[in-house]
Amino acid sequence: MRFRDGRHADPDALPLLLDAAPPAVLAVGEFASATLELTAHLRARPAPGWLACRATTRHLINGYHEEDFEIWDTKGILVAQGRQLAMLP
């Protein structure tokens, strides 16, 4: 992940990026979800360059799911973690 204009992510951008990717439920055919609650853990200042991201969910029950999101920088440092509760529209 990176900004379209090529600028590097800074700590202020990390909370935005934690919620910017397609939802983890895309893997089961759901194309959208709405965030109800988001907790962000900013762990380090990201190094310049692309960011590697991983989104996972373990439970989709009654239209609600949790999503865990990790952001790693080019040096392999975990720079941010997010956990959200979301629902399908």
PDB file of N, CA, C and O in Angstrom, chain B, residues numbered from 101:
ATOM      1  N   MET B 101       0.852  -1.162   0.000  1.00  0.00           N
ATOM      2  CA  MET B 101       0.000   0.000   0.000  1.00  0.00           C
ATOM      3  C   MET B 101       0.904   1.232   0.000  1.00  0.00           C
ATOM      4  O   MET B 101       1.974   1.238   0.608  1.00  0.00           O
ATOM      5  N   ARG B 102       0.455   2.251  -0.683  1.00  0.00           N
ATOM      6  CA  ARG B 102       1.120   3.552  -0.637  1.00  0.00           C
ATOM      7  C   ARG B 102       0.154   4.596  -1.155  1.00  0.00           C
ATOM      8  O   ARG B 102      -0.891   4.256  -1.710  1.00  0.00           O
ATOM      9  N   PHE B 103       0.490   5.852  -0.981  1.00  0.00           N
ATOM     10  CA  PHE B 103      -0.340   6.927  -1.495  1.00  0.00           C
ATOM     11  C   PHE B 103      -0.152   7.031  -3.008  1.00  0.00           C
ATOM     12  O   PHE B 103       0.946   6.823  -3.525  1.00  0.00           O
ATOM     13  N   ARG B 104      -1.208   7.347  -3.690  1.00  0.00           N
ATOM     14  CA  ARG B 104      -1.184   7.433  -5.155  1.00  0.00           C
ATOM     15  C   ARG B 104      -0.180   8.470  -5.647  1.00  0.00           C
ATOM     16  O   ARG B 104       0.444   8.280  -6.691  1.00  0.00           O
ATOM     17  N   ASP B 105      -0.020   9.565  -4.906  1.00  0.00           N
ATOM     18  CA  ASP B 105       0.897  10.622  -5.343  1.00  0.00           C
ATOM     19  C   ASP B 105       2.356  10.308  -5.024  1.00  0.00           C
ATOM     20  O   ASP B 105       3.238  11.112  -5.326  1.00  0.00           O
ATOM     21  N   GLY B 106       2.624   9.148  -4.417  1.00  0.00           N
ATOM     22  CA  GLY B 106       3.993   8.720  -4.155  1.00  0.00           C
ATOM     23  C   GLY B 106       4.581   9.203  -2.847  1.00  0.00           C
ATOM     24  O   GLY B 106       5.694   8.814  -2.495  1.00  0.00           O
ATOM     25  N   ARG B 107       3.849  10.058  -2.106  1.00  0.00           N
ATOM     26  CA  ARG B 107       4.424  10.523  -0.835  1.00  0.00           C
ATOM     27  C   ARG B 107       4.471   9.365   0.154  1.00  0.00           C
ATOM     28  O   ARG B 107       3.695   8.413   0.068  1.00  0.00           O
ATOM     29  N   HIS B 108       5.393   9.473   1.083  1.00  0.00           N
ATOM     30  CA  HIS B 108       5.580   8.417   2.071  1.00  0.00           C
ATOM     31  C   HIS B 108       4.611   8.582   3.233  1.00  0.00           C
ATOM     32  O   HIS B 108       4.253   9.698   3.608  1.00  0.00           O
ATOM     33  N   ALA B 109       4.199   7.471   3.787  1.00  0.00           N
ATOM     34  CA  ALA B 109       3.309   7.499   4.951  1.00  0.00           C
ATOM     35  C   ALA B 109       4.081   7.982   6.173  1.00  0.00           C
ATOM     36  O   ALA B 109       5.260   7.671   6.339  1.00  0.00           O
ATOM     37  N   ASP B 110       3.409   8.736   7.015  1.00  0.00           N
ATOM     38  CA  ASP B 110       3.988   9.164   8.279  1.00  0.00           C
ATOM     39  C   ASP B 110       3.064   8.673   9.398  1.00  0.00           C
ATOM     40  O   ASP B 110       1.998   8.130   9.108  1.00  0.00           O
ATOM     41  N   PRO B 111       3.442   8.846  10.655  1.00  0.00           N
ATOM     42  CA  PRO B 111       2.583   8.349  11.744  1.00  0.00           C
ATOM     43  C   PRO B 111       1.163   8.907  11.713  1.00  0.00           C
ATOM     44  O   PRO B 111       0.226   8.214  12.109  1.00  0.00           O
ATOM     45  N   ASP B 112       0.984  10.145  11.252  1.00  0.00           N
ATOM     46  CA  ASP B 112      -0.358  10.721  11.182  1.00  0.00           C
ATOM     47  C   ASP B 112      -1.243  10.007  10.163  1.00  0.00           C
ATOM     48  O   ASP B 112      -2.466  10.014  10.300  1.00  0.00           O
ATOM     49  N   ALA B 113      -0.645   9.393   9.149  1.00  0.00           N
ATOM     50  CA  ALA B 113      -1.416   8.715   8.097  1.00  0.00           C
ATOM     51  C   ALA B 113      -1.796   7.287   8.481  1.00  0.00           C
ATOM     52  O   ALA B 113      -2.721   6.722   7.897  1.00  0.00           O
ATOM     53  N   LEU B 114      -1.105   6.697   9.444  1.00  0.00           N
ATOM     54  CA  LEU B 114      -1.337   5.290   9.760  1.00  0.00           C
ATOM     55  C   LEU B 114      -2.766   4.962  10.182  1.00  0.00           C
ATOM     56  O   LEU B 114      -3.291   3.943   9.733  1.00  0.00           O
ATOM     57  N   PRO B 115      -3.429   5.766  11.021  1.00  0.00           N
ATOM     58  CA  PRO B 115      -4.825   5.431  11.352  1.00  0.00           C
ATOM     59  C   PRO B 115      -5.738   5.398  10.122  1.00  0.00           C
ATOM     60  O   PRO B 115      -6.622   4.546  10.027  1.00  0.00           O
ATOM     61  N   LEU B 116      -5.528   6.310   9.198  1.00  0.00           N
ATOM     62  CA  LEU B 116      -6.299   6.310   7.955  1.00  0.00           C
ATOM     63  C   LEU B 116      -6.036   5.022   7.163  1.00  0.00           C
ATOM     64  O   LEU B 116      -6.969   4.389   6.669  1.00  0.00           O
ATOM     65  N   LEU B 117      -4.783   4.651   7.049  1.00  0.00           N
ATOM     66  CA  LEU B 117      -4.428   3.469   6.260  1.00  0.00           C
ATOM     67  C   LEU B 117      -4.952   2.181   6.887  1.00  0.00           C
ATOM     68  O   LEU B 117      -5.215   1.211   6.177  1.00  0.00           O
ATOM     69  N   LEU B 118      -5.104   2.161   8.212  1.00  0.00           N
ATOM     70  CA  LEU B 118      -5.638   0.964   8.866  1.00  0.00           C
ATOM     71  C   LEU B 118      -7.063   0.649   8.420  1.00  0.00           C
ATOM     72  O   LEU B 118      -7.512  -0.490   8.548  1.00  0.00           O
ATOM     73  N   ASP B 119      -7.772   1.637   7.904  1.00  0.00           N
ATOM     74  CA  ASP B 119      -9.159   1.430   7.483  1.00  0.00           C
ATOM     75  C   ASP B 119      -9.343   1.639   5.986  1.00  0.00           C
ATOM     76  O   ASP B 119     -10.482   1.719   5.525  1.00  0.00           O
ATOM     77  N   ALA B 120      -8.263   1.731   5.208  1.00  0.00           N
ATOM     78  CA  ALA B 120      -8.368   2.094   3.797  1.00  0.00           C
ATOM     79  C   ALA B 120      -8.455   0.910   2.844  1.00  0.00           C
ATOM     80  O   ALA B 120      -8.866   1.084   1.697  1.00  0.00           O
ATOM     81  N   ALA B 121      -8.089  -0.269   3.276  1.00  0.00           N
ATOM     82  CA  ALA B 121      -8.055  -1.441   2.386  1.00  0.00           C
ATOM     83  C   ALA B 121      -9.447  -2.043   2.216  1.00  0.00           C
ATOM     84  O   ALA B 121     -10.336  -1.794   3.031  1.00  0.00           O
ATOM     85  N   PRO B 122      -9.639  -2.831   1.167  1.00  0.00           N
ATOM     86  CA  PRO B 122     -10.900  -3.561   1.039  1.00  0.00           C
ATOM     87  C   PRO B 122     -11.118  -4.445   2.267  1.00  0.00           C
ATOM     88  O   PRO B 122     -10.149  -4.883   2.887  1.00  0.00           O
ATOM     89  N   PRO B 123     -12.365  -4.709   2.624  1.00  0.00           N
ATOM     90  CA  PRO B 123     -12.621  -5.493   3.839  1.00  0.00           C
ATOM     91  C   PRO B 123     -12.156  -6.940   3.709  1.00  0.00           C
ATOM     92  O   PRO B 123     -12.131  -7.503   2.614  1.00  0.00           O
ATOM     93  N   ALA B 124     -11.793  -7.523   4.828  1.00  0.00           N
ATOM     94  CA  ALA B 124     -11.334  -8.919   4.844  1.00  0.00           C
ATOM     95  C   ALA B 124     -12.426  -9.881   4.397  1.00  0.00           C
ATOM     96  O   ALA B 124     -12.113 -10.974   3.927  1.00  0.00           O
ATOM     97  N   VAL B 125     -13.689  -9.514   4.528  1.00  0.00           N
ATOM     98  CA  VAL B 125     -14.789 -10.387   4.121  1.00  0.00           C
ATOM     99  C   VAL B 125     -14.917 -10.478   2.598  1.00  0.00           C
ATOM    100  O   VAL B 125     -15.755 -11.228   2.098  1.00  0.00           O
ATOM    101  N   LEU B 126     -14.111  -9.737   1.864  1.00  0.00           N
ATOM    102  CA  LEU B 126     -14.086  -9.843   0.411  1.00  0.00           C
ATOM    103  C   LEU B 126     -13.790 -11.283  -0.007  1.00  0.00           C
ATOM    104  O   LEU B 126     -14.290 -11.748  -1.032  1.00  0.00           O
ATOM    105  N   ALA B 127     -12.988 -11.981   0.774  1.00  0.00           N
ATOM    106  CA  ALA B 127     -12.615 -13.364   0.468  1.00  0.00           C
ATOM    107  C   ALA B 127     -13.806 -14.320   0.476  1.00  0.00           C
ATOM    108  O   ALA B 127     -13.734 -15.400  -0.111  1.00  0.00           O
ATOM    109  N   VAL B 128     -14.895 -13.937   1.131  1.00  0.00           N
ATOM    110  CA  VAL B 128     -16.091 -14.793   1.161  1.00  0.00           C
ATOM    111  C   VAL B 128     -17.228 -14.202   0.327  1.00  0.00           C
ATOM    112  O   VAL B 128     -18.381 -14.606   0.472  1.00  0.00           O
ATOM    113  N   GLY B 129     -16.904 -13.247  -0.545  1.00  0.00           N
ATOM    114  CA  GLY B 129     -17.880 -12.720  -1.472  1.00  0.00           C
ATOM    115  C   GLY B 129     -18.648 -11.498  -1.012  1.00  0.00           C
ATOM    116  O   GLY B 129     -19.573 -11.068  -1.700  1.00  0.00           O
ATOM    117  N   GLU B 130     -18.301 -10.930   0.119  1.00  0.00           N
ATOM    118  CA  GLU B 130     -18.930  -9.688   0.587  1.00  0.00           C
ATOM    119  C   GLU B 130     -18.047  -8.525   0.138  1.00  0.00           C
ATOM    120  O   GLU B 130     -16.838  -8.533   0.372  1.00  0.00           O
ATOM    121  N   PHE B 131     -18.650  -7.531  -0.503  1.00  0.00           N
ATOM    122  CA  PHE B 131     -17.864  -6.470  -1.125  1.00  0.00           C
ATOM    123  C   PHE B 131     -17.764  -5.186  -0.316  1.00  0.00           C
ATOM    124  O   PHE B 131     -17.052  -4.261  -0.707  1.00  0.00           O
ATOM    125  N   ALA B 132     -18.463  -5.121   0.797  1.00  0.00           N
ATOM    126  CA  ALA B 132     -18.423  -3.898   1.603  1.00  0.00           C
ATOM    127  C   ALA B 132     -18.723  -4.240   3.055  1.00  0.00           C
ATOM    128  O   ALA B 132     -19.385  -5.234   3.355  1.00  0.00           O
ATOM    129  N   SER B 133     -18.227  -3.406   3.934  1.00  0.00           N
ATOM    130  CA  SER B 133     -18.594  -3.477   5.346  1.00  0.00           C
ATOM    131  C   SER B 133     -18.441  -2.077   5.934  1.00  0.00           C
ATOM    132  O   SER B 133     -17.688  -1.251   5.419  1.00  0.00           O
ATOM    133  N   ALA B 134     -19.158  -1.831   7.004  1.00  0.00           N
ATOM    134  CA  ALA B 134     -19.129  -0.523   7.657  1.00  0.00           C
ATOM    135  C   ALA B 134     -18.476  -0.663   9.026  1.00  0.00           C
ATOM    136  O   ALA B 134     -18.873  -1.512   9.824  1.00  0.00           O
ATOM    137  N   THR B 135     -17.483   0.164   9.293  1.00  0.00           N
ATOM    138  CA  THR B 135     -16.776   0.136  10.572  1.00  0.00           C
ATOM    139  C   THR B 135     -17.666   0.696  11.672  1.00  0.00           C
ATOM    140  O   THR B 135     -18.214   1.792  11.544  1.00  0.00           O
ATOM    141  N   LEU B 136     -17.806  -0.059  12.747  1.00  0.00           N
ATOM    142  CA  LEU B 136     -18.545   0.403  13.922  1.00  0.00           C
ATOM    143  C   LEU B 136     -17.593   0.915  14.993  1.00  0.00           C
ATOM    144  O   LEU B 136     -17.887   1.892  15.681  1.00  0.00           O
ATOM    145  N   GLU B 137     -16.456   0.251  15.129  1.00  0.00           N
ATOM    146  CA  GLU B 137     -15.468   0.634  16.138  1.00  0.00           C
ATOM    147  C   GLU B 137     -14.090   0.247  15.610  1.00  0.00           C
ATOM    148  O   GLU B 137     -13.917  -0.839  15.058  1.00  0.00           O
ATOM    149  N   LEU B 138     -13.119   1.128  15.778  1.00  0.00           N
ATOM    150  CA  LEU B 138     -11.753   0.862  15.321  1.00  0.00           C
ATOM    151  C   LEU B 138     -10.777   1.235  16.430  1.00  0.00           C
ATOM    152  O   LEU B 138     -10.804   2.349  16.953  1.00  0.00           O
ATOM    153  N   THR B 139      -9.922   0.292  16.775  1.00  0.00           N
ATOM    154  CA  THR B 139      -8.832   0.545  17.720  1.00  0.00           C
ATOM    155  C   THR B 139      -7.531   0.510  16.935  1.00  0.00           C
ATOM    156  O   THR B 139      -7.283  -0.446  16.199  1.00  0.00           O
ATOM    157  N   ALA B 140      -6.702   1.524  17.076  1.00  0.00           N
ATOM    158  CA  ALA B 140      -5.443   1.620  16.345  1.00  0.00           C
ATOM    159  C   ALA B 140      -4.274   1.622  17.320  1.00  0.00           C
ATOM    160  O   ALA B 140      -4.285   2.328  18.329  1.00  0.00           O
ATOM    161  N   HIS B 141      -3.271   0.822  17.000  1.00  0.00           N
ATOM    162  CA  HIS B 141      -2.017   0.803  17.765  1.00  0.00           C
ATOM    163  C   HIS B 141      -0.902   1.232  16.819  1.00  0.00           C
ATOM    164  O   HIS B 141      -0.558   0.505  15.887  1.00  0.00           O
ATOM    165  N   LEU B 142      -0.339   2.410  17.060  1.00  0.00           N
ATOM    166  CA  LEU B 142       0.771   2.903  16.253  1.00  0.00           C
ATOM    167  C   LEU B 142       2.054   2.517  16.966  1.00  0.00           C
ATOM    168  O   LEU B 142       2.301   2.953  18.090  1.00  0.00           O
ATOM    169  N   ARG B 143       2.866   1.703  16.316  1.00  0.00           N
ATOM    170  CA  ARG B 143       4.006   1.091  16.986  1.00  0.00           C
ATOM    171  C   ARG B 143       5.353   1.700  16.609  1.00  0.00           C
ATOM    172  O   ARG B 143       6.296   1.638  17.397  1.00  0.00           O
ATOM    173  N   ALA B 144       5.461   2.288  15.415  1.00  0.00           N
ATOM    174  CA  ALA B 144       6.748   2.845  14.978  1.00  0.00           C
ATOM    175  C   ALA B 144       6.519   3.802  13.819  1.00  0.00           C
ATOM    176  O   ALA B 144       5.478   3.758  13.162  1.00  0.00           O
ATOM    177  N   ARG B 145       7.497   4.667  13.572  1.00  0.00           N
ATOM    178  CA  ARG B 145       7.464   5.546  12.406  1.00  0.00           C
ATOM    179  C   ARG B 145       7.846   4.701  11.187  1.00  0.00           C
ATOM    180  O   ARG B 145       8.894   4.055  11.194  1.00  0.00           O
ATOM    181  N   PRO B 146       7.005   4.694  10.132  1.00  0.00           N
ATOM    182  CA  PRO B 146       7.328   3.848   8.977  1.00  0.00           C
ATOM    183  C   PRO B 146       8.514   4.372   8.174  1.00  0.00           C
ATOM    184  O   PRO B 146       8.678   5.580   8.002  1.00  0.00           O
ATOM    185  N   ALA B 147       9.333   3.448   7.689  1.00  0.00           N
ATOM    186  CA  ALA B 147      10.420   3.803   6.781  1.00  0.00           C
ATOM    187  C   ALA B 147       9.811   4.207   5.440  1.00  0.00           C
ATOM    188  O   ALA B 147       8.714   3.755   5.112  1.00  0.00           O
ATOM    189  N   PRO B 148      10.490   5.042   4.661  1.00  0.00           N
ATOM    190  CA  PRO B 148       9.969   5.431   3.347  1.00  0.00           C
ATOM    191  C   PRO B 148       9.759   4.208   2.448  1.00  0.00           C
ATOM    192  O   PRO B 148      10.482   3.216   2.542  1.00  0.00           O
ATOM    193  N   GLY B 149       8.758   4.305   1.584  1.00  0.00           N
ATOM    194  CA  GLY B 149       8.506   3.240   0.610  1.00  0.00           C
ATOM    195  C   GLY B 149       7.154   2.578   0.801  1.00  0.00           C
ATOM    196  O   GLY B 149       6.314   3.031   1.578  1.00  0.00           O
ATOM    197  N   TRP B 150       6.975   1.502   0.074  1.00  0.00           N
ATOM    198  CA  TRP B 150       5.732   0.733   0.117  1.00  0.00           C
ATOM    199  C   TRP B 150       5.500   0.161   1.507  1.00  0.00           C
ATOM    200  O   TRP B 150       6.441  -0.065   2.268  1.00  0.00           O
ATOM    201  N   LEU B 151       4.227  -0.068   1.825  1.00  0.00           N
ATOM    202  CA  LEU B 151       3.838  -0.708   3.079  1.00  0.00           C
ATOM    203  C   LEU B 151       3.183  -2.049   2.751  1.00  0.00           C
ATOM    204  O   LEU B 151       2.341  -2.137   1.858  1.00  0.00           O
ATOM    205  N   ALA B 152       3.575  -3.078   3.475  1.00  0.00           N
ATOM    206  CA  ALA B 152       2.953  -4.400   3.327  1.00  0.00           C
ATOM    207  C   ALA B 152       1.831  -4.497   4.347  1.00  0.00           C
ATOM    208  O   ALA B 152       1.999  -4.107   5.503  1.00  0.00           O
ATOM    209  N   CYS B 153       0.686  -5.018   3.921  1.00  0.00           N
ATOM    210  CA  CYS B 153      -0.485  -5.058   4.792  1.00  0.00           C
ATOM    211  C   CYS B 153      -1.109  -6.452   4.789  1.00  0.00           C
ATOM    212  O   CYS B 153      -1.039  -7.188   3.805  1.00  0.00           O
ATOM    213  N   ARG B 154      -1.714  -6.783   5.912  1.00  0.00           N
ATOM    214  CA  ARG B 154      -2.431  -8.053   6.029  1.00  0.00           C
ATOM    215  C   ARG B 154      -3.732  -7.808   6.778  1.00  0.00           C
ATOM    216  O   ARG B 154      -3.734  -7.247   7.873  1.00  0.00           O
ATOM    217  N   ALA B 155      -4.846  -8.237   6.175  1.00  0.00           N
ATOM    218  CA  ALA B 155      -6.169  -8.127   6.795  1.00  0.00           C
ATOM    219  C   ALA B 155      -6.720  -9.533   7.004  1.00  0.00           C
ATOM    220  O   ALA B 155      -6.686 -10.364   6.096  1.00  0.00           O
ATOM    221  N   THR B 156      -7.223  -9.790   8.200  1.00  0.00           N
ATOM    222  CA  THR B 156      -7.813 -11.097   8.489  1.00  0.00           C
ATOM    223  C   THR B 156      -9.101 -10.918   9.281  1.00  0.00           C
ATOM    224  O   THR B 156      -9.298  -9.922   9.977  1.00  0.00           O
ATOM    225  N   THR B 157      -9.961 -11.904   9.155  1.00  0.00           N
ATOM    226  CA  THR B 157     -11.153 -11.989   9.984  1.00  0.00           C
ATOM    227  C   THR B 157     -11.375 -13.456  10.301  1.00  0.00           C
ATOM    228  O   THR B 157     -11.081 -14.323   9.478  1.00  0.00           O
ATOM    229  N   ARG B 158     -11.887 -13.735  11.474  1.00  0.00           N
ATOM    230  CA  ARG B 158     -12.122 -15.124  11.872  1.00  0.00           C
ATOM    231  C   ARG B 158     -13.599 -15.435  12.023  1.00  0.00           C
ATOM    232  O   ARG B 158     -13.995 -16.597  11.938  1.00  0.00           O
ATOM    233  N   HIS B 159     -14.418 -14.423  12.243  1.00  0.00           N
ATOM    234  CA  HIS B 159     -15.824 -14.672  12.533  1.00  0.00           C
ATOM    235  C   HIS B 159     -16.716 -13.718  11.747  1.00  0.00           C
ATOM    236  O   HIS B 159     -16.518 -12.503  11.775  1.00  0.00           O
ATOM    237  N   LEU B 160     -17.694 -14.273  11.052  1.00  0.00           N
ATOM    238  CA  LEU B 160     -18.747 -13.500  10.396  1.00  0.00           C
ATOM    239  C   LEU B 160     -20.057 -14.100  10.877  1.00  0.00           C
ATOM    240  O   LEU B 160     -20.496 -15.142  10.390  1.00  0.00           O
ATOM    241  N   ILE B 161     -20.674 -13.427  11.838  1.00  0.00           N
ATOM    242  CA  ILE B 161     -21.863 -13.957  12.505  1.00  0.00           C
ATOM    243  C   ILE B 161     -22.947 -12.886  12.523  1.00  0.00           C
ATOM    244  O   ILE B 161     -22.723 -11.770  12.992  1.00  0.00           O
ATOM    245  N   ASN B 162     -24.116 -13.233  12.011  1.00  0.00           N
ATOM    246  CA  ASN B 162     -25.271 -12.322  12.016  1.00  0.00           C
ATOM    247  C   ASN B 162     -24.948 -10.955  11.404  1.00  0.00           C
ATOM    248  O   ASN B 162     -25.456  -9.931  11.862  1.00  0.00           O
ATOM    249  N   GLY B 163     -24.110 -10.943  10.377  1.00  0.00           N
ATOM    250  CA  GLY B 163     -23.783  -9.702   9.688  1.00  0.00           C
ATOM    251  C   GLY B 163     -22.676  -8.878  10.304  1.00  0.00           C
ATOM    252  O   GLY B 163     -22.327  -7.826   9.769  1.00  0.00           O
ATOM    253  N   TYR B 164     -22.111  -9.326  11.416  1.00  0.00           N
ATOM    254  CA  TYR B 164     -21.003  -8.626  12.078  1.00  0.00           C
ATOM    255  C   TYR B 164     -19.715  -9.431  11.923  1.00  0.00           C
ATOM    256  O   TYR B 164     -19.739 -10.661  11.877  1.00  0.00           O
ATOM    257  N   HIS B 165     -18.616  -8.735  11.846  1.00  0.00           N
ATOM    258  CA  HIS B 165     -17.311  -9.411  11.810  1.00  0.00           C
ATOM    259  C   HIS B 165     -16.259  -8.517  12.447  1.00  0.00           C
ATOM    260  O   HIS B 165     -16.396  -7.294  12.493  1.00  0.00           O
ATOM    261  N   GLU B 166     -15.206  -9.163  12.938  1.00  0.00           N
ATOM    262  CA  GLU B 166     -14.047  -8.422  13.428  1.00  0.00           C
ATOM    263  C   GLU B 166     -13.011  -8.460  12.314  1.00  0.00           C
ATOM    264  O   GLU B 166     -12.989  -9.389  11.507  1.00  0.00           O
ATOM    265  N   GLU B 167     -12.163  -7.459  12.274  1.00  0.00           N
ATOM    266  CA  GLU B 167     -11.090  -7.440  11.283  1.00  0.00           C
ATOM    267  C   GLU B 167      -9.816  -6.971  11.963  1.00  0.00           C
ATOM    268  O   GLU B 167      -9.788  -5.939  12.634  1.00  0.00           O
ATOM    269  N   ASP B 168      -8.765  -7.754  11.774  1.00  0.00           N
ATOM    270  CA  ASP B 168      -7.440  -7.377  12.266  1.00  0.00           C
ATOM    271  C   ASP B 168      -6.611  -6.953  11.066  1.00  0.00           C
ATOM    272  O   ASP B 168      -6.619  -7.623  10.033  1.00  0.00           O
ATOM    273  N   PHE B 169      -5.899  -5.846  11.196  1.00  0.00           N
ATOM    274  CA  PHE B 169      -5.119  -5.290  10.086  1.00  0.00           C
ATOM    275  C   PHE B 169      -3.728  -4.944  10.599  1.00  0.00           C
ATOM    276  O   PHE B 169      -3.580  -4.325  11.653  1.00  0.00           O
ATOM    277  N   GLU B 170      -2.721  -5.345   9.852  1.00  0.00           N
ATOM    278  CA  GLU B 170      -1.322  -5.058  10.202  1.00  0.00           C
ATOM    279  C   GLU B 170      -0.670  -4.307   9.055  1.00  0.00           C
ATOM    280  O   GLU B 170      -0.942  -4.574   7.885  1.00  0.00           O
ATOM    281  N   ILE B 171       0.194  -3.365   9.403  1.00  0.00           N
ATOM    282  CA  ILE B 171       0.972  -2.621   8.414  1.00  0.00           C
ATOM    283  C   ILE B 171       2.451  -2.775   8.758  1.00  0.00           C
ATOM    284  O   ILE B 171       2.876  -2.494   9.879  1.00  0.00           O
ATOM    285  N   TRP B 172       3.217  -3.221   7.782  1.00  0.00           N
ATOM    286  CA  TRP B 172       4.661  -3.441   7.909  1.00  0.00           C
ATOM    287  C   TRP B 172       5.378  -2.519   6.933  1.00  0.00           C
ATOM    288  O   TRP B 172       4.906  -2.318   5.814  1.00  0.00           O
ATOM    289  N   ASP B 173       6.521  -1.951   7.344  1.00  0.00           N
ATOM    290  CA  ASP B 173       7.265  -1.063   6.444  1.00  0.00           C
ATOM    291  C   ASP B 173       8.315  -1.839   5.660  1.00  0.00           C
ATOM    292  O   ASP B 173       8.417  -3.059   5.785  1.00  0.00           O
ATOM    293  N   THR B 174       9.099  -1.121   4.847  1.00  0.00           N
ATOM    294  CA  THR B 174      10.087  -1.759   3.973  1.00  0.00           C
ATOM    295  C   THR B 174      11.244  -2.401   4.735  1.00  0.00           C
ATOM    296  O   THR B 174      11.983  -3.209   4.171  1.00  0.00           O
ATOM    297  N   LYS B 175      11.407  -2.053   6.004  1.00  0.00           N
ATOM    298  CA  LYS B 175      12.455  -2.672   6.820  1.00  0.00           C
ATOM    299  C   LYS B 175      11.947  -3.901   7.564  1.00  0.00           C
ATOM    300  O   LYS B 175      12.691  -4.519   8.326  1.00  0.00           O
ATOM    301  N   GLY B 176      10.671  -4.261   7.343  1.00  0.00           N
ATOM    302  CA  GLY B 176      10.092  -5.414   8.025  1.00  0.00           C
ATOM    303  C   GLY B 176       9.622  -5.130   9.433  1.00  0.00           C
ATOM    304  O   GLY B 176       9.442  -6.053  10.228  1.00  0.00           O
ATOM    305  N   ILE B 177       9.420  -3.855   9.752  1.00  0.00           N
ATOM    306  CA  ILE B 177       8.968  -3.451  11.084  1.00  0.00           C
ATOM    307  C   ILE B 177       7.441  -3.331  11.086  1.00  0.00           C
ATOM    308  O   ILE B 177       6.860  -2.717  10.191  1.00  0.00           O
ATOM    309  N   LEU B 178       6.801  -3.918  12.090  1.00  0.00           N
ATOM    310  CA  LEU B 178       5.364  -3.746  12.268  1.00  0.00           C
ATOM    311  C   LEU B 178       5.135  -2.325  12.785  1.00  0.00           C
ATOM    312  O   LEU B 178       5.500  -2.015  13.919  1.00  0.00           O
ATOM    313  N   VAL B 179       4.536  -1.461  11.965  1.00  0.00           N
ATOM    314  CA  VAL B 179       4.386  -0.053  12.331  1.00  0.00           C
ATOM    315  C   VAL B 179       2.993   0.285  12.858  1.00  0.00           C
ATOM    316  O   VAL B 179       2.829   1.278  13.567  1.00  0.00           O
ATOM    317  N   ALA B 180       1.988  -0.528  12.522  1.00  0.00           N
ATOM    318  CA  ALA B 180       0.637  -0.247  13.009  1.00  0.00           C
ATOM    319  C   ALA B 180      -0.208  -1.520  13.008  1.00  0.00           C
ATOM    320  O   ALA B 180      -0.039  -2.404  12.168  1.00  0.00           O
ATOM    321  N   GLN B 181      -1.114  -1.580  13.968  1.00  0.00           N
ATOM    322  CA  GLN B 181      -2.084  -2.658  14.057  1.00  0.00           C
ATOM    323  C   GLN B 181      -3.451  -2.028  14.282  1.00  0.00           C
ATOM    324  O   GLN B 181      -3.579  -1.027  14.987  1.00  0.00           O
ATOM    325  N   GLY B 182      -4.458  -2.620  13.680  1.00  0.00           N
ATOM    326  CA  GLY B 182      -5.815  -2.149  13.890  1.00  0.00           C
ATOM    327  C   GLY B 182      -6.747  -3.324  14.114  1.00  0.00           C
ATOM    328  O   GLY B 182      -6.568  -4.397  13.539  1.00  0.00           O
ATOM    329  N   ARG B 183      -7.736  -3.107  14.949  1.00  0.00           N
ATOM    330  CA  ARG B 183      -8.800  -4.098  15.142  1.00  0.00           C
ATOM    331  C   ARG B 183     -10.101  -3.344  15.073  1.00  0.00           C
ATOM    332  O   ARG B 183     -10.285  -2.319  15.729  1.00  0.00           O
ATOM    333  N   GLN B 184     -10.998  -3.866  14.270  1.00  0.00           N
ATOM    334  CA  GLN B 184     -12.285  -3.193  14.156  1.00  0.00           C
ATOM    335  C   GLN B 184     -13.431  -4.179  14.216  1.00  0.00           C
ATOM    336  O   GLN B 184     -13.306  -5.347  13.846  1.00  0.00           O
ATOM    337  N   LEU B 185     -14.538  -3.674  14.689  1.00  0.00           N
ATOM    338  CA  LEU B 185     -15.803  -4.380  14.608  1.00  0.00           C
ATOM    339  C   LEU B 185     -16.540  -3.728  13.456  1.00  0.00           C
ATOM    340  O   LEU B 185     -16.641  -2.503  13.390  1.00  0.00           O
ATOM    341  N   ALA B 186     -17.056  -4.544  12.545  1.00  0.00           N
ATOM    342  CA  ALA B 186     -17.734  -4.011  11.369  1.00  0.00           C
ATOM    343  C   ALA B 186     -18.986  -4.825  11.095  1.00  0.00           C
ATOM    344  O   ALA B 186     -19.152  -5.935  11.600  1.00  0.00           O
ATOM    345  N   MET B 187     -19.860  -4.251  10.288  1.00  0.00           N
ATOM    346  CA  MET B 187     -21.067  -4.970   9.897  1.00  0.00           C
ATOM    347  C   MET B 187     -21.268  -4.873   8.401  1.00  0.00           C
ATOM    348  O   MET B 187     -20.816  -3.931   7.751  1.00  0.00           O
ATOM    349  N   LEU B 188     -21.952  -5.860   7.872  1.00  0.00           N
ATOM    350  CA  LEU B 188     -22.276  -5.833   6.456  1.00  0.00           C
ATOM    351  C   LEU B 188     -23.439  -4.878   6.231  1.00  0.00           C
ATOM    352  O   LEU B 188     -24.326  -4.784   7.079  1.00  0.00           O
ATOM    353  N   PRO B 189     -23.455  -4.169   5.108  1.00  0.00           N
ATOM    354  CA  PRO B 189     -24.552  -3.229   4.859  1.00  0.00           C
ATOM    355  C   PRO B 189     -25.877  -3.952   4.604  1.00  0.00           C
ATOM    356  O   PRO B 189     -26.900  -3.305   4.378  1.00  0.00           O
TER     357      PRO B 189
END
